């Protein structure tokens, strides 16, 4: 099963990273800078990425996935 790669910038190092987790949805405005978080399900755990750290291509992929 070939899953989409979602890219984001690592908060600590500033380097670009990726996940093949499944986009689940958005979490409310919490955490640093009162940001909205994208939630990705990765097997048994979840990854929460602030919206401002998502790569432009990831934002487009999420927009396409939510519009379908």
Biopython code that builds the backbone (N, CA, C, O; Angstrom):
import numpy as np
from Bio.PDB.StructureBuilder import StructureBuilder

atoms = [
    (1, "UNK", "N", (0.842, -1.179, 0.000)),
    (1, "UNK", "CA", (0.000, 0.000, 0.000)),
    (1, "UNK", "C", (0.888, 1.244, 0.000)),
    (1, "UNK", "O", (1.651, 1.463, 0.941)),
    (2, "UNK", "N", (0.792, 2.048, -1.040)),
    (2, "UNK", "CA", (1.602, 3.243, -1.173)),
    (2, "UNK", "C", (0.851, 4.435, -0.599)),
    (2, "UNK", "O", (-0.162, 4.863, -1.152)),
    (3, "UNK", "N", (1.347, 4.969, 0.509)),
    (3, "UNK", "CA", (0.699, 6.097, 1.157)),
    (3, "UNK", "C", (1.400, 7.393, 0.797)),
    (3, "UNK", "O", (2.576, 7.405, 0.434)),
    (4, "UNK", "N", (0.671, 8.460, 0.903)),
    (4, "UNK", "CA", (1.161, 9.810, 0.648)),
    (4, "UNK", "C", (2.173, 10.215, 1.726)),
    (4, "UNK", "O", (2.004, 9.877, 2.897)),
    (5, "UNK", "N", (3.203, 10.926, 1.332)),
    (5, "UNK", "CA", (4.139, 11.504, 2.289)),
    (5, "UNK", "C", (3.675, 12.921, 2.618)),
    (5, "UNK", "O", (3.385, 13.715, 1.723)),
    (6, "UNK", "N", (3.612, 13.222, 3.896)),
    (6, "UNK", "CA", (3.262, 14.559, 4.365)),
    (6, "UNK", "C", (4.513, 15.184, 4.972)),
    (6, "UNK", "O", (5.112, 14.616, 5.885)),
    (7, "UNK", "N", (4.906, 16.345, 4.471)),
    (7, "UNK", "CA", (6.127, 17.009, 4.901)),
    (7, "UNK", "C", (5.818, 18.120, 5.895)),
    (7, "UNK", "O", (4.795, 18.799, 5.809)),
    (8, "UNK", "N", (6.739, 18.279, 6.842)),
    (8, "UNK", "CA", (6.634, 19.339, 7.836)),
    (8, "UNK", "C", (8.031, 19.717, 8.304)),
    (8, "UNK", "O", (8.985, 18.966, 8.103)),
    (9, "UNK", "N", (8.148, 20.881, 8.925)),
    (9, "UNK", "CA", (9.432, 21.345, 9.442)),
    (9, "UNK", "C", (9.530, 20.958, 10.913)),
    (9, "UNK", "O", (8.628, 21.254, 11.697)),
    (10, "UNK", "N", (10.622, 20.297, 11.288)),
    (10, "UNK", "CA", (10.847, 19.892, 12.667)),
    (10, "UNK", "C", (11.006, 21.137, 13.545)),
    (10, "UNK", "O", (11.777, 22.040, 13.217)),
    (11, "UNK", "N", (10.281, 21.178, 14.649)),
    (11, "UNK", "CA", (10.279, 22.344, 15.530)),
    (11, "UNK", "C", (11.651, 22.570, 16.174)),
    (11, "UNK", "O", (12.098, 23.710, 16.298)),
    (12, "UNK", "N", (12.313, 21.494, 16.581)),
    (12, "UNK", "CA", (13.584, 21.608, 17.306)),
    (12, "UNK", "C", (14.773, 21.883, 16.393)),
    (12, "UNK", "O", (15.611, 22.728, 16.708)),
    (13, "UNK", "N", (14.853, 21.182, 15.272)),
    (13, "UNK", "CA", (16.038, 21.285, 14.416)),
    (13, "UNK", "C", (15.843, 22.197, 13.214)),
    (13, "UNK", "O", (16.824, 22.683, 12.652)),
    (14, "UNK", "N", (14.605, 22.440, 12.805)),
    (14, "UNK", "CA", (14.331, 23.259, 11.630)),
    (14, "UNK", "C", (14.466, 22.503, 10.321)),
    (14, "UNK", "O", (14.291, 23.082, 9.249)),
    (15, "UNK", "N", (14.778, 21.206, 10.397)),
    (15, "UNK", "CA", (14.928, 20.394, 9.187)),
    (15, "UNK", "C", (13.572, 19.883, 8.717)),
    (15, "UNK", "O", (12.634, 19.738, 9.501)),
    (16, "UNK", "N", (13.494, 19.613, 7.409)),
    (16, "UNK", "CA", (12.260, 19.071, 6.854)),
    (16, "UNK", "C", (12.175, 17.576, 7.156)),
    (16, "UNK", "O", (13.142, 16.840, 6.962)),
    (17, "UNK", "N", (11.034, 17.144, 7.623)),
    (17, "UNK", "CA", (10.768, 15.739, 7.917)),
    (17, "UNK", "C", (9.483, 15.349, 7.207)),
    (17, "UNK", "O", (8.778, 16.196, 6.658)),
    (18, "UNK", "N", (9.187, 14.046, 7.226)),
    (18, "UNK", "CA", (7.963, 13.569, 6.585)),
    (18, "UNK", "C", (7.378, 12.417, 7.388)),
    (18, "UNK", "O", (8.065, 11.770, 8.178)),
    (19, "UNK", "N", (6.105, 12.181, 7.165)),
    (19, "UNK", "CA", (5.412, 11.054, 7.760)),
    (19, "UNK", "C", (4.501, 10.448, 6.703)),
    (19, "UNK", "O", (4.021, 11.143, 5.809)),
    (20, "UNK", "N", (4.273, 9.164, 6.813)),
    (20, "UNK", "CA", (3.299, 8.492, 5.941)),
    (20, "UNK", "C", (2.016, 8.187, 6.696)),
    (20, "UNK", "O", (1.179, 7.407, 6.243)),
    (21, "UNK", "N", (1.879, 8.808, 7.838)),
    (21, "UNK", "CA", (0.654, 8.634, 8.607)),
    (21, "UNK", "C", (-0.554, 9.128, 7.836)),
    (21, "UNK", "O", (-0.428, 9.943, 6.922)),
    (22, "UNK", "N", (-1.714, 8.638, 8.203)),
    (22, "UNK", "CA", (-2.968, 9.037, 7.550)),
    (22, "UNK", "C", (-3.482, 10.315, 8.196)),
    (22, "UNK", "O", (-3.593, 10.390, 9.419)),
    (23, "UNK", "N", (-3.797, 11.323, 7.383)),
    (23, "UNK", "CA", (-4.359, 12.568, 7.917)),
    (23, "UNK", "C", (-5.735, 12.283, 8.491)),
    (23, "UNK", "O", (-6.610, 11.757, 7.804)),
    (24, "UNK", "N", (-5.920, 12.636, 9.767)),
    (24, "UNK", "CA", (-7.179, 12.360, 10.460)),
    (24, "UNK", "C", (-8.058, 13.595, 10.521)),
    (24, "UNK", "O", (-9.269, 13.514, 10.317)),
    (25, "UNK", "N", (-7.453, 14.726, 10.798)),
    (25, "UNK", "CA", (-8.245, 15.952, 10.906)),
    (25, "UNK", "C", (-7.465, 17.038, 11.616)),
    (25, "UNK", "O", (-6.253, 16.938, 11.804)),
    (26, "UNK", "N", (-8.182, 18.074, 12.005)),
    (26, "UNK", "CA", (-7.570, 19.220, 12.674)),
    (26, "UNK", "C", (-7.967, 19.227, 14.137)),
    (26, "UNK", "O", (-9.098, 18.888, 14.485)),
    (27, "UNK", "N", (-7.029, 19.614, 14.993)),
    (27, "UNK", "CA", (-7.287, 19.807, 16.416)),
    (27, "UNK", "C", (-7.395, 21.297, 16.680)),
    (27, "UNK", "O", (-6.778, 22.104, 15.985)),
    (28, "UNK", "N", (-8.180, 21.660, 17.684)),
    (28, "UNK", "CA", (-8.434, 23.060, 17.995)),
    (28, "UNK", "C", (-7.214, 23.874, 18.349)),
    (28, "UNK", "O", (-6.100, 23.354, 18.423)),
    (29, "UNK", "N", (-7.429, 25.133, 18.563)),
    (29, "UNK", "CA", (-6.355, 26.091, 18.845)),
    (29, "UNK", "C", (-5.825, 25.906, 20.262)),
    (29, "UNK", "O", (-6.419, 26.386, 21.228)),
    (30, "UNK", "N", (-4.703, 25.206, 20.373)),
    (30, "UNK", "CA", (-4.059, 24.987, 21.665)),
    (30, "UNK", "C", (-2.553, 25.011, 21.480)),
    (30, "UNK", "O", (-2.068, 25.165, 20.359)),
    (31, "UNK", "N", (-1.824, 24.862, 22.543)),
    (31, "UNK", "CA", (-0.379, 24.740, 22.467)),
    (31, "UNK", "C", (0.319, 26.054, 22.183)),
    (31, "UNK", "O", (-0.269, 27.125, 22.333)),
    (32, "UNK", "N", (1.598, 25.968, 21.765)),
    (32, "UNK", "CA", (2.368, 27.183, 21.503)),
    (32, "UNK", "C", (1.713, 28.046, 20.421)),
    (32, "UNK", "O", (1.257, 27.538, 19.397)),
    (33, "UNK", "N", (1.675, 29.313, 20.658)),
    (33, "UNK", "CA", (1.126, 30.299, 19.719)),
    (33, "UNK", "C", (-0.350, 30.087, 19.409)),
    (33, "UNK", "O", (-0.865, 30.639, 18.437)),
    (34, "UNK", "N", (-1.035, 29.290, 20.231)),
    (34, "UNK", "CA", (-2.472, 29.066, 20.055)),
    (34, "UNK", "C", (-2.788, 28.597, 18.627)),
    (34, "UNK", "O", (-3.708, 29.104, 17.986)),
    (35, "UNK", "N", (-2.015, 27.628, 18.146)),
    (35, "UNK", "CA", (-2.090, 27.171, 16.759)),
    (35, "UNK", "C", (-3.087, 26.022, 16.588)),
    (35, "UNK", "O", (-3.474, 25.359, 17.551)),
    (36, "UNK", "N", (-3.484, 25.811, 15.345)),
    (36, "UNK", "CA", (-4.302, 24.662, 14.968)),
    (36, "UNK", "C", (-3.345, 23.548, 14.544)),
    (36, "UNK", "O", (-2.374, 23.802, 13.832)),
    (37, "UNK", "N", (-3.614, 22.327, 14.976)),
    (37, "UNK", "CA", (-2.738, 21.196, 14.713)),
    (37, "UNK", "C", (-3.364, 20.211, 13.734)),
    (37, "UNK", "O", (-4.548, 19.889, 13.834)),
    (38, "UNK", "N", (-2.550, 19.733, 12.780)),
    (38, "UNK", "CA", (-2.954, 18.645, 11.890)),
    (38, "UNK", "C", (-2.623, 17.338, 12.598)),
    (38, "UNK", "O", (-1.525, 17.179, 13.132)),
    (39, "UNK", "N", (-3.565, 16.406, 12.605)),
    (39, "UNK", "CA", (-3.356, 15.122, 13.276)),
    (39, "UNK", "C", (-3.164, 14.034, 12.229)),
    (39, "UNK", "O", (-3.963, 13.896, 11.303)),
    (40, "UNK", "N", (-2.084, 13.260, 12.392)),
    (40, "UNK", "CA", (-1.770, 12.144, 11.518)),
    (40, "UNK", "C", (-1.736, 10.872, 12.346)),
    (40, "UNK", "O", (-1.058, 10.821, 13.372)),
    (41, "UNK", "N", (-2.454, 9.851, 11.919)),
    (41, "UNK", "CA", (-2.471, 8.561, 12.600)),
    (41, "UNK", "C", (-1.384, 7.684, 12.010)),
    (41, "UNK", "O", (-1.363, 7.438, 10.804)),
    (42, "UNK", "N", (-0.466, 7.203, 12.872)),
    (42, "UNK", "CA", (0.667, 6.395, 12.431)),
    (42, "UNK", "C", (0.665, 5.085, 13.201)),
    (42, "UNK", "O", (1.307, 4.983, 14.246)),
    (43, "UNK", "N", (-0.034, 4.100, 12.712)),
    (43, "UNK", "CA", (-0.077, 2.823, 13.416)),
    (43, "UNK", "C", (-0.764, 2.964, 14.756)),
    (43, "UNK", "O", (-1.975, 3.178, 14.824)),
    (44, "UNK", "N", (0.014, 2.845, 15.828)),
    (44, "UNK", "CA", (-0.563, 2.934, 17.169)),
    (44, "UNK", "C", (-0.476, 4.305, 17.804)),
    (44, "UNK", "O", (-1.057, 4.522, 18.868)),
    (45, "UNK", "N", (0.230, 5.236, 17.187)),
    (45, "UNK", "CA", (0.357, 6.561, 17.781)),
    (45, "UNK", "C", (-0.125, 7.635, 16.817)),
    (45, "UNK", "O", (-0.437, 7.365, 15.657)),
    (46, "UNK", "N", (-0.176, 8.851, 17.325)),
    (46, "UNK", "CA", (-0.599, 10.001, 16.527)),
    (46, "UNK", "C", (0.501, 11.048, 16.532)),
    (46, "UNK", "O", (1.248, 11.184, 17.501)),
    (47, "UNK", "N", (0.583, 11.779, 15.440)),
    (47, "UNK", "CA", (1.525, 12.882, 15.314)),
    (47, "UNK", "C", (0.707, 14.156, 15.140)),
    (47, "UNK", "O", (-0.179, 14.226, 14.288)),
    (48, "UNK", "N", (1.011, 15.155, 15.952)),
    (48, "UNK", "CA", (0.339, 16.444, 15.865)),
    (48, "UNK", "C", (1.344, 17.476, 15.377)),
    (48, "UNK", "O", (2.381, 17.689, 16.004)),
    (49, "UNK", "N", (1.029, 18.121, 14.243)),
    (49, "UNK", "CA", (1.937, 19.104, 13.645)),
    (49, "UNK", "C", (1.200, 20.444, 13.572)),
    (49, "UNK", "O", (0.106, 20.521, 13.013)),
    (50, "UNK", "N", (1.804, 21.510, 14.143)),
    (50, "UNK", "CA", (1.160, 22.823, 14.037)),
    (50, "UNK", "C", (1.025, 23.242, 12.575)),
    (50, "UNK", "O", (1.894, 22.958, 11.751)),
    (51, "UNK", "N", (-0.061, 23.911, 12.274)),
    (51, "UNK", "CA", (-0.342, 24.316, 10.888)),
    (51, "UNK", "C", (0.798, 25.150, 10.298)),
    (51, "UNK", "O", (1.099, 25.027, 9.111)),
    (52, "UNK", "N", (1.429, 25.990, 11.108)),
    (52, "UNK", "CA", (2.473, 26.869, 10.589)),
    (52, "UNK", "C", (3.765, 26.123, 10.252)),
    (52, "UNK", "O", (4.653, 26.708, 9.633)),
    (53, "UNK", "N", (3.902, 24.846, 10.639)),
    (53, "UNK", "CA", (5.083, 24.055, 10.305)),
    (53, "UNK", "C", (4.856, 23.112, 9.120)),
    (53, "UNK", "O", (5.788, 22.427, 8.697)),
    (54, "UNK", "N", (3.643, 23.064, 8.582)),
    (54, "UNK", "CA", (3.358, 22.204, 7.430)),
    (54, "UNK", "C", (3.963, 22.796, 6.162)),
    (54, "UNK", "O", (3.925, 24.008, 5.950)),
    (55, "UNK", "N", (4.518, 21.933, 5.330)),
    (55, "UNK", "CA", (5.069, 22.368, 4.047)),
    (55, "UNK", "C", (3.922, 22.739, 3.100)),
    (55, "UNK", "O", (2.820, 22.205, 3.229)),
    (56, "UNK", "N", (4.172, 23.649, 2.148)),
    (56, "UNK", "CA", (3.113, 24.054, 1.209)),
    (56, "UNK", "C", (2.488, 22.877, 0.458)),
    (56, "UNK", "O", (1.272, 22.848, 0.266)),
    (57, "UNK", "N", (3.309, 21.899, 0.026)),
    (57, "UNK", "CA", (2.752, 20.755, -0.703)),
    (57, "UNK", "C", (1.863, 19.895, 0.196)),
    (57, "UNK", "O", (0.917, 19.267, -0.281)),
    (58, "UNK", "N", (2.163, 19.868, 1.488)),
    (58, "UNK", "CA", (1.331, 19.122, 2.431)),
    (58, "UNK", "C", (-0.004, 19.819, 2.625)),
    (58, "UNK", "O", (-1.046, 19.167, 2.688)),
    (59, "UNK", "N", (0.024, 21.133, 2.719)),
    (59, "UNK", "CA", (-1.234, 21.884, 2.847)),
    (59, "UNK", "C", (-2.143, 21.646, 1.649)),
    (59, "UNK", "O", (-3.355, 21.497, 1.805)),
    (60, "UNK", "N", (-1.552, 21.610, 0.438)),
    (60, "UNK", "CA", (-2.346, 21.328, -0.762)),
    (60, "UNK", "C", (-2.906, 19.912, -0.742)),
    (60, "UNK", "O", (-4.063, 19.698, -1.104)),
    (61, "UNK", "N", (-2.093, 18.940, -0.323)),
    (61, "UNK", "CA", (-2.545, 17.548, -0.268)),
    (61, "UNK", "C", (-3.684, 17.381, 0.731)),
    (61, "UNK", "O", (-4.641, 16.652, 0.471)),
    (62, "UNK", "N", (-3.582, 18.054, 1.868)),
    (62, "UNK", "CA", (-4.646, 17.983, 2.873)),
    (62, "UNK", "C", (-5.907, 18.637, 2.343)),
    (62, "UNK", "O", (-7.004, 18.115, 2.543)),
    (63, "UNK", "N", (-5.770, 19.770, 1.671)),
    (63, "UNK", "CA", (-6.946, 20.460, 1.108)),
    (63, "UNK", "C", (-7.642, 19.573, 0.075)),
    (63, "UNK", "O", (-8.871, 19.507, 0.048)),
    (64, "UNK", "N", (-6.869, 18.892, -0.774)),
    (64, "UNK", "CA", (-7.457, 17.969, -1.755)),
    (64, "UNK", "C", (-8.168, 16.816, -1.069)),
    (64, "UNK", "O", (-9.265, 16.430, -1.475)),
    (65, "UNK", "N", (-7.550, 16.262, -0.026)),
    (65, "UNK", "CA", (-8.127, 15.117, 0.677)),
    (65, "UNK", "C", (-9.426, 15.499, 1.394)),
    (65, "UNK", "O", (-10.362, 14.701, 1.436)),
    (66, "UNK", "N", (-9.492, 16.689, 1.949)),
    (66, "UNK", "CA", (-10.703, 17.086, 2.674)),
    (66, "UNK", "C", (-11.815, 17.498, 1.731)),
    (66, "UNK", "O", (-12.985, 17.441, 2.112)),
    (67, "UNK", "N", (-11.489, 17.916, 0.499)),
    (67, "UNK", "CA", (-12.516, 18.317, -0.467)),
    (67, "UNK", "C", (-13.126, 17.138, -1.198)),
    (67, "UNK", "O", (-14.200, 17.270, -1.785)),
    (68, "UNK", "N", (-12.468, 15.990, -1.176)),
    (68, "UNK", "CA", (-12.988, 14.820, -1.902)),
    (68, "UNK", "C", (-14.056, 14.120, -1.115)),
    (68, "UNK", "O", (-14.603, 13.117, -1.574)),
]
sb = StructureBuilder()
sb.init_structure("model")
sb.init_model(0)
sb.init_chain("A")
sb.init_seg("    ")
for serial, (resi, resn, name, xyz) in enumerate(atoms, 1):
    if name == "N":
        sb.init_residue(resn, " ", resi, " ")
    sb.init_atom(name, np.array(xyz, "f"), 0.0, 1.0, " ", f" {name:<3s}", serial, name[0])
structure = sb.get_structure()
